[in-house]
């Protein structure tokens, strides 16, 4: 992804285009699935930025609406490019219960109609869909992850 496009997106969102932000946003835009802070730090381990700096930038990118943060029943936040939502507020993910690998699933449409007593977050489209199971790799190894 071009640094000029990343720089413009950051500036349009009210953020300065620092080297750390460019690196993190560029990495998430190229990633095929959501990444944890640890995976991002490991990928950028040869960079001059500390893990704390990378985390602060992830939070800034989320607040600016450029990154989406999700937690799928595990104690790990994962981050993805908000533009990968295909024009919807949320899309489903598959999480391998053995190895922890997460992948984005094709967008499905889930409608929540008016129901007395429905949670306000649901009616506003703020929900996440997750599927858990074993990925093909873990299934072929007998589930030993």
Backbone as CSV, one residue per row, in Angstrom:
resi,resn,N_x,N_y,N_z,CA_x,CA_y,CA_z,C_x,C_y,C_z
1,UNK,0.839,-1.172,0.000,0.000,0.000,0.000,0.888,1.241,0.000
2,UNK,0.503,2.213,-0.764,1.276,3.434,-0.910,1.262,4.262,0.377
3,UNK,2.440,4.746,0.768,2.530,5.620,1.934,1.750,6.912,1.728
4,UNK,1.614,7.362,0.484,0.839,8.576,0.224,-0.627,8.368,0.575
5,UNK,-1.165,7.201,0.241,-2.566,6.900,0.562,-2.731,6.778,2.075
6,UNK,-1.814,6.071,2.728,-1.867,5.928,4.178,-1.773,7.292,4.861
7,UNK,-0.847,8.103,4.396,-0.644,9.442,4.961,-1.921,10.270,4.841
8,UNK,-2.556,10.223,3.670,-3.793,10.986,3.450,-4.907,10.483,4.357
9,UNK,-5.047,9.158,4.484,-6.083,8.598,5.351,-5.872,9.005,6.804
10,UNK,-4.633,8.993,7.254,-4.334,9.426,8.617,-4.686,10.899,8.812
11,UNK,-4.245,11.738,7.883,-4.515,13.170,7.994,-6.003,13.473,7.905
12,UNK,-6.724,12.758,7.030,-8.174,12.947,6.911,-8.900,12.549,8.190
13,UNK,-8.280,11.681,8.975,-8.874,11.238,10.239,-8.416,12.086,11.415
14,UNK,-7.623,13.105,11.140,-7.173,14.005,12.191,-5.929,13.549,12.926
15,UNK,-5.216,12.573,12.370,-3.987,12.082,12.995,-2.759,12.509,12.207
16,UNK,-1.676,12.740,12.939,-0.404,12.997,12.270,0.091,11.700,11.658
17,UNK,0.733,11.807,10.529,1.241,10.624,9.820,2.654,10.313,10.304
18,UNK,2.754,9.737,11.499,4.058,9.370,12.044,4.518,8.050,11.434
19,UNK,5.783,7.760,11.574,6.326,6.518,11.039,5.661,5.290,11.637
20,UNK,5.423,5.311,12.947,4.786,4.165,13.606,3.362,3.965,13.098
21,UNK,2.617,5.036,12.963,1.238,4.917,12.466,1.206,4.423,11.028
22,UNK,2.106,4.924,10.204,2.171,4.456,8.821,2.480,2.961,8.769
23,UNK,3.422,2.530,9.607,3.810,1.116,9.612,2.667,0.226,10.094
24,UNK,2.008,0.619,11.175,0.931,-0.192,11.738,-0.265,-0.241,10.792
25,UNK,-0.687,0.902,10.292,-1.840,0.928,9.388,-1.530,0.170,8.095
26,UNK,-0.340,0.345,7.563,0.056,-0.387,6.359,0.053,-1.889,6.576
27,UNK,0.550,-2.326,7.726,0.571,-3.752,8.053,-0.851,-4.307,8.146
28,UNK,-1.740,-3.585,8.822,-3.115,-4.060,8.969,-3.866,-4.065,7.641
29,UNK,-3.553,-3.131,6.772,-4.221,-3.104,5.467,-3.785,-4.284,4.595
30,UNK,-2.588,-4.772,4.799,-2.078,-5.894,4.010,-2.400,-7.246,4.645
31,UNK,-2.731,-7.259,5.916,-2.967,-8.513,6.636,-4.255,-9.177,6.166
32,UNK,-4.222,-10.486,5.942,-5.424,-11.189,5.496,-6.443,-11.423,6.612
33,UNK,-6.018,-11.265,7.877,-6.918,-11.473,9.006,-6.500,-10.555,10.147
34,UNK,-7.370,-10.391,11.147,-7.021,-9.533,12.286,-5.748,-10.003,12.987
35,UNK,-4.969,-9.039,13.487,-3.701,-9.337,14.160,-3.746,-8.855,15.606
36,UNK,-3.112,-9.591,16.488,-2.982,-9.162,17.878,-1.841,-8.147,17.981
37,UNK,-1.809,-7.437,19.091,-0.717,-6.503,19.343,0.619,-7.243,19.301
38,UNK,0.672,-8.435,19.881,1.903,-9.230,19.878,2.357,-9.603,18.479
39,UNK,1.398,-9.968,17.619,1.750,-10.315,16.237,2.263,-9.090,15.485
40,UNK,1.670,-7.946,15.751,2.117,-6.703,15.110,3.528,-6.358,15.592
41,UNK,3.738,-6.435,16.899,5.066,-6.138,17.459,6.117,-7.105,16.930
42,UNK,5.763,-8.377,16.792,6.712,-9.364,16.270,7.051,-9.069,14.808
43,UNK,6.046,-8.724,14.023,6.279,-8.414,12.611,7.164,-7.179,12.466
44,UNK,6.978,-6.209,13.358,7.739,-4.959,13.290,8.887,-4.936,14.296
45,UNK,9.383,-6.109,14.691,10.414,-6.173,15.728,11.727,-5.492,15.335
46,UNK,12.000,-5.374,14.054,13.224,-4.702,13.625,13.029,-3.194,13.474
47,UNK,11.849,-2.712,13.822,11.565,-1.276,13.719,12.075,-0.565,14.977
48,UNK,12.152,0.755,14.940,12.641,1.498,16.107,11.586,1.722,17.190
49,UNK,10.362,1.179,17.013,9.285,1.488,17.952,9.106,0.386,18.980
50,UNK,8.863,0.803,20.213,8.636,-0.152,21.297,7.238,-0.745,21.184
51,UNK,7.025,-1.829,21.931,5.694,-2.448,21.971,4.657,-1.450,22.496
52,UNK,5.044,-0.645,23.469,4.123,0.348,24.041,3.736,1.398,22.999
53,UNK,4.697,1.839,22.211,4.418,2.818,21.156,3.463,2.223,20.125
54,UNK,3.701,0.994,19.738,2.821,0.342,18.769,1.408,0.217,19.326
55,UNK,1.286,-0.147,20.600,-0.034,-0.287,21.213,-0.762,1.056,21.270
56,UNK,-0.066,2.098,21.687,-0.690,3.436,21.732,-1.179,3.850,20.355
57,UNK,-0.409,3.530,19.329,-0.823,3.882,17.971,-2.025,3.054,17.518
58,UNK,-2.100,1.798,17.921,-3.281,0.981,17.606,-4.538,1.613,18.216
59,UNK,-4.432,2.056,19.452,-5.576,2.682,20.121,-5.942,3.993,19.438
60,UNK,-4.944,4.799,19.059,-5.212,6.054,18.333,-5.904,5.774,17.001
61,UNK,-5.445,4.751,16.286,-6.043,4.396,14.996,-7.477,3.913,15.177
62,UNK,-7.720,3.199,16.264,-9.085,2.746,16.543,-9.996,3.939,16.843
63,UNK,-9.544,4.832,17.691,-10.350,6.011,18.047,-10.659,6.857,16.819
64,UNK,-9.738,6.888,15.865,-9.926,7.673,14.641,-10.816,6.949,13.626
65,UNK,-11.162,5.694,13.908,-12.030,4.942,13.020,-11.329,4.238,11.872
66,UNK,-10.004,4.198,11.912,-9.248,3.542,10.843,-9.015,2.057,11.114
67,UNK,-9.121,1.676,12.374,-8.862,0.306,12.795,-10.033,-0.167,13.646
68,UNK,-10.351,-1.426,13.507,-11.404,-2.043,14.305,-10.760,-3.019,15.272
69,UNK,-11.181,-2.971,16.533,-10.639,-3.859,17.569,-11.719,-4.873,17.938
70,UNK,-11.325,-6.121,18.064,-12.277,-7.170,18.404,-11.662,-8.138,19.396
71,UNK,-12.510,-8.752,20.179,-12.066,-9.767,21.125,-13.067,-10.907,21.024
72,UNK,-12.614,-12.042,20.600,-13.513,-13.160,20.338,-13.391,-14.241,21.404
73,UNK,-13.814,-13.929,22.610,-13.858,-14.914,23.667,-12.504,-15.338,24.197
74,UNK,-11.503,-14.627,23.877,-10.161,-14.924,24.380,-9.614,-13.639,24.985
75,UNK,-8.616,-13.717,25.834,-8.122,-12.496,26.475,-7.149,-11.695,25.604
76,UNK,-7.344,-11.732,24.296,-6.442,-11.045,23.367,-7.257,-10.138,22.449
77,UNK,-6.894,-8.866,22.395,-7.512,-7.967,21.419,-6.842,-8.198,20.083
78,UNK,-7.623,-8.176,19.024,-7.092,-8.272,17.662,-7.553,-7.046,16.900
79,UNK,-6.720,-6.612,15.983,-6.979,-5.378,15.250,-7.005,-5.668,13.753
80,UNK,-7.878,-4.932,13.046,-7.942,-5.059,11.595,-8.292,-3.706,10.997
81,UNK,-7.976,-3.569,9.747,-8.295,-2.355,9.005,-9.812,-2.208,8.948
82,UNK,-10.321,-1.074,9.379,-11.770,-0.851,9.396,-12.362,-0.897,7.994
83,UNK,-11.582,-0.589,6.976,-12.085,-0.604,5.599,-12.396,-2.023,5.127
84,UNK,-11.888,-3.043,5.811,-12.148,-4.425,5.411,-13.539,-4.881,5.801
85,UNK,-14.324,-4.001,6.379,-15.662,-4.375,6.813,-16.651,-4.384,5.664
86,UNK,-16.219,-4.106,4.468,-17.062,-4.211,3.288,-18.334,-3.378,3.387
87,UNK,-18.245,-2.225,4.028,-19.399,-1.344,4.120,-20.409,-1.739,5.189
88,UNK,-20.085,-2.714,6.021,-20.984,-3.092,7.101,-20.295,-2.817,8.436
89,UNK,-21.078,-2.730,9.486,-20.501,-2.421,10.793,-19.711,-3.587,11.377
90,UNK,-20.092,-4.787,11.016,-19.454,-5.954,11.594,-19.440,-7.084,10.575
91,UNK,-18.459,-7.948,10.663,-18.435,-9.144,9.832,-17.946,-10.308,10.681
92,UNK,-18.293,-11.527,10.298,-17.959,-12.674,11.134,-16.500,-13.097,11.021
93,UNK,-16.031,-13.750,12.072,-14.684,-14.292,12.133,-14.749,-15.751,12.571
94,UNK,-13.774,-16.530,12.133,-13.600,-17.901,12.597,-12.343,-17.938,13.443
95,UNK,-12.428,-18.528,14.630,-11.295,-18.639,15.533,-11.047,-20.112,15.817
96,UNK,-9.839,-20.573,15.496,-9.487,-21.968,15.762,-9.305,-22.148,17.269
97,UNK,-10.038,-23.089,17.830,-9.976,-23.321,19.268,-8.697,-24.048,19.689
98,UNK,-7.924,-24.548,18.722,-6.677,-25.239,19.052,-5.457,-24.331,18.936
99,UNK,-5.287,-23.704,17.779,-4.065,-22.916,17.554,-4.274,-21.404,17.704
100,UNK,-5.518,-20.952,17.754,-5.795,-19.529,17.932,-5.801,-18.724,16.650
101,UNK,-5.613,-19.367,15.510,-5.623,-18.650,14.235,-7.020,-18.075,13.993
102,UNK,-7.067,-16.808,13.538,-8.328,-16.152,13.248,-8.369,-15.759,11.784
103,UNK,-9.517,-15.975,11.149,-9.694,-15.565,9.760,-11.035,-14.848,9.626
104,UNK,-11.087,-13.916,8.689,-12.329,-13.233,8.366,-13.162,-14.149,7.484
105,UNK,-14.439,-14.173,7.729,-15.362,-14.954,6.919,-16.102,-14.021,5.967
106,UNK,-16.661,-14.575,4.909,-17.422,-13.729,3.988,-18.543,-13.005,4.730
107,UNK,-18.847,-11.823,4.268,-19.878,-11.016,4.906,-21.223,-11.726,4.774
108,UNK,-21.916,-11.820,5.893,-23.287,-12.321,5.872,-24.171,-11.226,6.432
109,UNK,-25.398,-11.238,6.034,-26.313,-10.211,6.514,-27.115,-10.777,7.665
110,UNK,-27.087,-10.080,8.773,-27.832,-10.472,9.946,-28.680,-9.280,10.350
111,UNK,-29.962,-9.473,10.347,-30.850,-8.386,10.712,-31.440,-8.608,12.084
112,UNK,-31.513,-7.553,12.851,-32.136,-7.604,14.158,-33.350,-6.701,14.092
113,UNK,-34.517,-7.307,14.124,-35.757,-6.554,14.023,-36.180,-5.995,15.367
114,UNK,-37.210,-5.163,15.337,-37.689,-4.564,16.585,-38.307,-5.632,17.495
115,UNK,-37.749,-5.757,18.678,-38.229,-6.703,19.673,-38.242,-5.964,21.007
116,UNK,-39.333,-6.107,21.728,-39.432,-5.448,23.026,-38.295,-5.912,23.932
117,UNK,-37.592,-4.967,24.525,-36.522,-5.270,25.456,-35.192,-5.623,24.809
118,UNK,-35.055,-5.432,23.497,-33.800,-5.771,22.815,-32.667,-4.866,23.305
119,UNK,-31.529,-5.443,23.415,-30.348,-4.687,23.812,-30.106,-3.568,22.797
120,UNK,-29.888,-2.357,23.265,-29.696,-1.192,22.399,-28.515,-1.368,21.444
121,UNK,-27.449,-2.010,21.926,-26.273,-2.227,21.068,-26.643,-3.078,19.860
122,UNK,-27.502,-4.072,20.059,-27.919,-4.910,18.938,-28.726,-4.113,17.929
123,UNK,-29.648,-3.313,18.411,-30.497,-2.554,17.491,-29.691,-1.512,16.727
124,UNK,-28.548,-1.103,17.264,-27.691,-0.124,16.587,-26.614,-0.797,15.739
125,UNK,-26.647,-2.118,15.664,-25.687,-2.831,14.831,-24.331,-3.034,15.464
126,UNK,-24.206,-2.888,16.778,-22.921,-3.067,17.457,-22.864,-4.460,18.083
127,UNK,-22.498,-5.427,17.284,-22.378,-6.796,17.741,-21.330,-7.487,16.894
128,UNK,-20.872,-8.625,17.374,-19.886,-9.400,16.641,-20.372,-10.829,16.501
129,UNK,-20.055,-11.420,15.389,-20.409,-12.802,15.120,-19.115,-13.598,15.088
130,UNK,-19.089,-14.692,15.830,-17.889,-15.509,15.824,-18.256,-16.980,15.694
131,UNK,-17.421,-17.686,14.994,-17.532,-19.129,14.884,-16.245,-19.715,15.433
132,UNK,-16.372,-20.749,16.233,-15.205,-21.415,16.796,-15.207,-22.864,16.346
133,UNK,-14.041,-23.391,16.212,-13.871,-24.782,15.828,-12.410,-25.020,15.546
134,UNK,-12.103,-26.085,14.851,-10.717,-26.368,14.498,-10.481,-26.029,13.033
135,UNK,-9.360,-25.379,12.778,-8.972,-25.090,11.401,-8.543,-26.394,10.729
136,UNK,-8.387,-26.358,9.428,-8.010,-27.563,8.682,-6.679,-28.141,9.161
137,UNK,-5.720,-27.257,9.450,-4.403,-27.742,9.900,-4.507,-28.514,11.204
138,UNK,-5.247,-27.983,12.156,-5.382,-28.652,13.466,-6.216,-29.910,13.350
139,UNK,-7.235,-29.893,12.499,-8.068,-31.087,12.308,-7.247,-32.240,11.733
140,UNK,-6.343,-31.919,10.799,-5.544,-32.980,10.175,-4.461,-33.521,11.119
141,UNK,-4.114,-32.730,12.164,-3.121,-33.183,13.144,-3.782,-33.823,14.349
142,UNK,-5.081,-33.991,14.279,-5.769,-34.613,15.411,-6.077,-33.636,16.518
143,UNK,-6.098,-32.307,16.201,-6.503,-31.298,17.169,-5.448,-30.933,18.188
144,UNK,-4.212,-31.204,17.931,-3.162,-30.894,18.892,-2.625,-29.486,18.764
145,UNK,-3.191,-28.643,17.817,-2.821,-27.235,17.652,-1.405,-27.048,17.589
